[in-house]
Amino acid sequence: KFPQCYGLLEKYWSLPPDSRIPSDPDHEPGSNRKPGILEFPENPLIKQYSAEYWILGDLMTPQNLRSGSFANRVFDAKEADVIFVPFFATLSAEIQLSLDRSVFRKKSGNEDYQRQREVLNLVKILRLGNYLHYLADPVAMWHVRDEISPAILLVVDFGGWYRLDAKSSNGNSSERIRHTQVSLLKDVIVPYTHLLPALRLSEDQPRHTLLYFNGAKHRHRGGVVRERLWDLLVNEPGVVMEEGFPNATGKEQSIKGMRTSEFCLHPAGDTPTSCRLFDAIQSLCIPVIVSDRIELPFEGMIDYSDFSVFVSENDALQSKWLVSHLQSISKKQREKFRRNMALVQPMFVYDNGHPGGIGPILPNGAVNQIWKKVYQKLPMLKEAIVRDRRKPPGVSIPLRCQCI
């Protein structure tokens, strides 16, 4: 019922190379496409948000091949606890930005906005109740966020949903930042799609670099922490800070750097998290997370402190502090971190190896973990719906807590 999903893929692949979003400066876009298969683009800026492609692939898989899926698919909306509404919002936004960036923040002449309206109108026509919507990219569905906020949102973090209080005397205070439309009570944090190949524990080699980072130094919003960390660490012995870009060259740099380093730095950038964290996990490089407002996928099912180092932004920004702290972590503890990381690697893998994503999913993979987290939300959501229905007309209940 939601043809825009694959319509967007068809539109992407039908665009001529000179106007299509550049998938990789080192290779011709689409050169490795399989005929007749609507693959998700390899452009790293889009691919990192491909979770719903694999979720949709699970739901489109023939029932006799879905025995490994935690989700029980039904064909009558009245029988469903939740309804998945796919859209490929990031792809829609990036196509519009590529074709005509000048109208992106406008409604008139904006094909992305037209598609947003179409999918929301269809939701209203079908009178869907609890519905799931994947909304990871901060620019995705920008015009209609107020309307979709009641949905169960699948998001990579809440970074794109923060709003600064204009009356704040200083914009840095965490007390002045609040969520406006998202909550851990109803929404599900999902992993970015990792971009680097997995390294198995049996393949691990000695690591000679203490700390590694590959990415852009200058970012927006929360990127000030990254810039200051860069300046503090760039000349430290045993630390490698590389200005990398999401192309084939940058990918090879990251593979080499992450696989030969004990620790991989994960500072806040435009948003509190990025796919860099999940690349580090697949590379068995111990994540060093310097992002005070980060939310992580599948917490409660796994404990990130079993394989990651969490450092407050204030501590990390003290001269020499971070390097000294990492050097103090024993070889035995580092090996334990890596063993624990190897155990959870499969939980962050979406790709099931089947063309178009249609086929049996990985039993312990990311799609099944997402379904389990959604299932955990259902009792509270059902209670909230019942409470809302019994309210007399015209009565509204104010929010009592913003602590979640």
C-alpha positions in Angstrom: 0.0 0.0 0.0 3.0 2.3 0.2 4.4 2.4 -3.4 6.6 5.4 -2.8 9.3 3.2 -1.2 10.3 1.4 -4.3 9.1 4.3 -6.5 11.9 6.2 -4.9 14.5 3.6 -5.7 13.3 3.5 -9.3 13.6 7.2 -9.5 17.1 7.2 -8.0 18.3 4.6 -10.5 16.6 6.3 -13.4 18.4 9.6 -12.9 21.2 10.2 -15.4 24.7 10.0 -13.8 25.3 13.7 -14.1 22.3 14.6 -11.9 22.1 11.6 -9.7 23.4 11.8 -6.1 27.1 10.9 -6.4 27.4 7.5 -4.8 31.2 7.5 -4.7 33.7 9.9 -6.3 36.0 7.0 -7.0 33.5 4.9 -8.9 30.8 5.4 -11.5 27.4 5.3 -9.8 25.4 2.1 -10.4 28.2 0.3 -12.2 27.8 -2.8 -10.1 24.0 -3.0 -10.2 22.3 -6.3 -10.7 19.7 -6.2 -13.5 16.1 -6.3 -12.2 17.1 -5.8 -8.6 16.2 -2.5 -6.8 19.2 -2.3 -4.6 19.7 0.4 -2.0 22.3 3.0 -3.0 25.8 2.5 -2.0 26.3 6.2 -1.4 27.5 6.1 2.3 25.5 9.2 3.2 22.3 7.3 2.2 23.3 3.7 2.9 23.9 4.4 6.6 20.1 5.1 6.9 19.1 1.9 5.1 17.5 0.1 8.0 13.9 0.3 6.7 15.0 -1.3 3.4 15.9 -4.5 5.4 12.9 -4.2 7.7 10.6 -4.0 4.6 12.5 -6.8 3.0 11.7 -9.0 6.0 8.0 -8.2 5.8 7.9 -8.8 2.0 9.6 -12.2 2.4 7.2 -15.2 1.7 5.7 -16.5 4.9 7.3 -19.9 4.6 10.8 -18.3 4.7 10.0 -16.1 7.7 10.3 -18.6 10.5 13.4 -16.8 11.9 11.6 -13.5 12.2 10.4 -12.3 15.6 7.6 -10.3 13.9 4.4 -12.1 13.1 3.1 -10.6 9.9 -0.7 -10.3 9.5 -2.7 -9.1 6.4 -5.6 -7.4 8.3 -4.6 -4.1 9.9 -7.2 -4.7 12.7 -5.2 -7.7 13.8 -1.9 -5.9 14.0 -0.4 -4.4 17.2 1.6 -2.0 15.0 1.8 -1.2 11.3 5.1 -0.5 9.6 4.9 2.6 7.3 8.0 2.7 5.1 9.0 5.7 3.0 12.8 5.9 2.5 12.6 9.5 3.8 16.4 10.1 3.6 16.5 9.0 -0.1 13.5 11.3 -0.8 15.3 14.2 0.8 18.6 13.6 -0.8 17.0 13.3 -4.3 15.4 16.7 -3.8 18.6 18.3 -2.5 20.4 16.9 -5.5 17.8 18.1 -8.1 16.9 21.5 -6.5 18.3 22.5 -3.1 16.7 25.9 -3.3 13.2 24.6 -2.5 14.1 22.1 0.1 12.8 24.2 3.0 9.8 25.3 1.0 6.6 23.5 0.2 5.9 24.9 -3.3 7.8 23.0 -6.0 9.3 20.6 -3.5 8.8 17.0 -4.6 10.1 15.7 -1.3 7.3 17.5 0.5 4.7 16.2 -2.0 5.9 12.7 -1.2 5.7 13.3 2.5 2.1 14.5 2.1 1.2 11.5 0.0 2.4 9.0 2.6 0.7 10.9 5.5 -2.6 11.2 3.6 -2.5 7.5 3.0 -2.0 6.8 6.7 -5.1 9.0 7.4 -7.2 7.4 4.7 -6.4 3.9 6.0 -7.0 5.1 9.6 -3.9 3.3 10.9 -3.6 3.1 14.6 -0.2 2.4 16.1 2.2 2.7 13.3 6.0 2.5 13.0 7.9 5.0 11.0 11.7 4.9 10.4 13.0 8.4 10.7 16.8 8.5 11.3 18.2 11.4 9.2 17.8 14.8 10.9 16.6 16.3 7.5 14.1 13.5 6.7 10.3 14.4 6.8 11.3 17.8 8.0 8.0 19.5 7.0 5.6 17.0 8.7 7.4 16.1 12.0 4.6 17.5 14.1 2.1 15.2 12.3 4.2 12.0 12.6 5.4 12.6 16.2 2.6 10.4 17.7 4.0 7.4 15.8 6.4 4.9 17.1 9.6 6.4 15.6 12.6 4.3 14.7 15.4 6.7 15.0 19.2 6.4 15.2 19.3 9.0 18.0 17.3 12.1 19.1 19.8 14.6 17.8 17.6 15.8 15.0 14.8 16.4 17.4 16.5 18.7 19.9 15.3 22.3 20.3 17.1 25.1 22.1 15.1 27.3 24.3 15.3 30.8 22.8 15.1 32.3 26.2 18.1 30.4 27.4 20.9 32.7 28.7 23.5 30.2 27.5 22.8 27.6 24.8 25.3 25.1 26.2 23.3 24.1 29.3 21.8 20.6 29.0 18.9 22.0 31.1 18.0 24.2 28.2 17.7 21.4 25.7 14.6 19.3 25.6 13.0 16.7 23.4 9.9 18.1 21.7 8.4 15.1 19.9 10.3 12.0 20.9 10.6 9.8 23.9 12.3 6.6 25.0 8.9 5.5 26.3 7.5 5.1 22.8 10.3 5.3 20.3 13.0 2.8 19.4 16.7 3.6 18.9 18.1 1.6 16.0 21.6 1.2 14.7 23.1 3.0 11.7 24.0 0.6 8.9 27.7 -0.1 9.3 29.8 0.7 6.2 32.9 -1.4 7.0 33.3 -5.2 6.7 33.3 -7.2 9.8 36.5 -8.5 11.4 36.2 -11.8 13.3 38.0 -12.3 16.6 40.0 -15.1 15.1 41.3 -12.8 12.4 42.4 -10.0 14.8 46.0 -9.0 14.6 48.2 -7.0 17.0 47.2 -3.4 17.3 50.0 -0.7 17.4 48.0 2.5 17.5 46.4 3.7 20.8 43.5 5.8 19.5 42.1 6.4 16.0 39.6 8.7 14.4 38.6 9.2 10.8 36.2 11.9 9.7 35.6 15.6 9.3 37.0 17.9 11.9 34.4 20.6 11.4 30.8 19.8 12.0 27.6 21.7 12.9 25.6 22.0 16.1 27.3 19.6 18.6 30.5 19.5 16.5 32.3 21.9 18.7 33.3 19.0 21.0 34.8 17.2 18.0 36.8 20.2 16.9 38.3 20.8 20.4 39.1 17.1 20.8 40.9 17.2 17.4 43.1 20.1 18.5 43.9 18.4 21.8 44.8 15.0 20.3 46.2 15.6 16.8 49.8 15.8 18.0 49.6 13.2 20.8 51.9 10.2 20.4 50.0 7.0 19.6 47.0 8.9 18.3 45.9 9.1 14.6 43.4 11.8 13.6 42.6 11.6 9.9 40.5 14.0 7.9 38.5 11.4 5.9 35.6 11.4 3.4 32.9 8.9 2.6 34.5 7.5 -0.6 36.5 4.4 -1.5 39.7 6.0 -0.3 38.3 7.0 3.0 36.8 3.6 3.5 40.1 1.9 3.0 41.7 4.4 5.4 39.1 3.6 8.0 39.4 -0.2 7.6 43.2 0.0 8.1 43.0 2.5 10.9 40.3 0.8 12.9 41.8 -2.7 12.6 45.2 -1.6 13.8 44.1 0.6 16.7 43.2 -0.4 20.3 40.5 2.4 20.6 38.3 4.3 18.2 37.1 7.8 19.1 33.4 8.4 18.8 32.8 12.1 19.5 29.5 14.0 19.0 29.2 15.7 15.6 26.1 17.0 13.9 24.1 14.5 16.1 25.1 12.6 19.2 26.0 9.4 17.3 27.0 8.2 13.8 27.7 5.0 11.9 31.3 5.3 13.0 30.4 3.6 16.3 29.0 0.5 14.4 32.0 0.5 12.1 34.2 0.4 15.2 32.3 -2.6 16.6 32.6 -4.5 13.4 36.3 -3.7 13.4 36.7 -4.8 17.0 38.1 -1.4 17.8 37.0 -0.5 21.4 34.7 2.6 21.1 35.6 5.6 23.2 32.3 7.5 23.4 32.5 11.2 24.1 28.9 12.3 23.6 27.0 13.2 26.7 23.5 13.1 25.1 23.9 9.9 23.2 21.2 7.2 23.1 22.1 3.7 22.0 20.2 0.9 20.3 19.1 -2.2 22.1 20.1 -1.0 25.6 18.5 -3.3 28.2 19.4 -6.2 25.8 23.1 -5.4 25.9 25.3 -3.3 28.1 27.7 -1.1 26.1 30.0 -0.6 29.0 31.0 -4.3 28.5 32.9 -3.3 25.4 33.1 0.5 25.3 34.7 3.3 27.2 32.4 6.2 28.1 34.0 9.6 28.8 32.3 12.8 29.7 32.9 15.7 27.4 34.3 17.8 30.3 36.9 15.1 31.1 37.8 14.4 27.5 38.5 18.1 26.9 41.1 18.3 29.7 44.6 18.4 28.2 46.3 15.0 28.3 43.4 13.4 30.3 42.0 11.1 27.6 45.3 9.6 26.4 46.3 9.0 30.0 43.0 7.3 30.8 43.2 5.0 27.8 46.8 4.1 28.6 45.7 3.0 32.1 43.4 0.3 30.7 45.2 -3.0 31.0 45.9 -5.4 28.1 43.7 -7.9 29.9 40.8 -5.5 30.1 41.2 -4.5 26.4 41.1 -8.2 25.4 37.9 -8.7 27.5 36.3 -5.7 25.8 37.1 -7.2 22.4 35.8 -10.6 23.3 32.5 -9.0 24.5 32.4 -6.9 21.3 32.7 -10.0 19.1 29.6 -11.5 20.8 27.4 -8.6 19.9 28.7 -7.9 16.4 25.8 -9.8 14.7 23.2 -7.7 16.5 24.2 -4.7 14.4 24.1 -6.4 11.0 21.1 -5.7 8.7 22.2 -7.2 5.4 20.7 -10.7 5.0 22.6 -11.4 1.7 19.4 -11.7 -0.4 18.7 -9.6 -3.5 16.5 -6.7 -2.7 16.6 -7.7 1.0 13.8 -10.2 0.5 14.6 -13.5 2.2 15.2 -15.0 5.6 16.7 -12.5 8.0 19.6 -13.1 10.4 18.1 -14.6 13.6 20.3 -12.5 15.8 20.6 -9.6 13.4 19.5 -6.0 13.7 16.0 -6.4 12.2 15.0 -9.0 14.8 16.5 -6.9 17.6 14.4 -4.0 16.4 11.2 -6.1 16.4 12.0 -7.2 19.9 12.4 -3.6 21.1 9.1 -2.6 19.5 7.4 -5.5 21.2 8.7 -4.2 24.6 7.0 -0.8 23.9 3.5 -2.3 23.3 2.1 -2.6 26.9 2.8 1.0 27.7 1.5 2.2 24.3 -1.7 0.2 24.7 -2.3 1.6 28.1 -1.7 5.2 26.8 -4.3 4.6 24.0 -6.9 3.3 26.5 -6.3 6.3 28.7 -6.7 8.7 25.8 -9.9 7.1 24.7 -11.7 7.5 28.1 -11.0 11.3 28.2 -14.2 13.4 27.9 -14.3 15.6 24.8 -12.3 18.8 25.1 -10.2 17.5 28.0 -6.4 17.5 27.6 -3.9 16.1 30.1 -0.7 18.1 30.4 2.7 16.5 30.2 3.8 15.7 33.7 7.4 14.7 33.1 10.1 15.4 30.6 12.6 13.2 32.4 12.7 10.4 29.8 
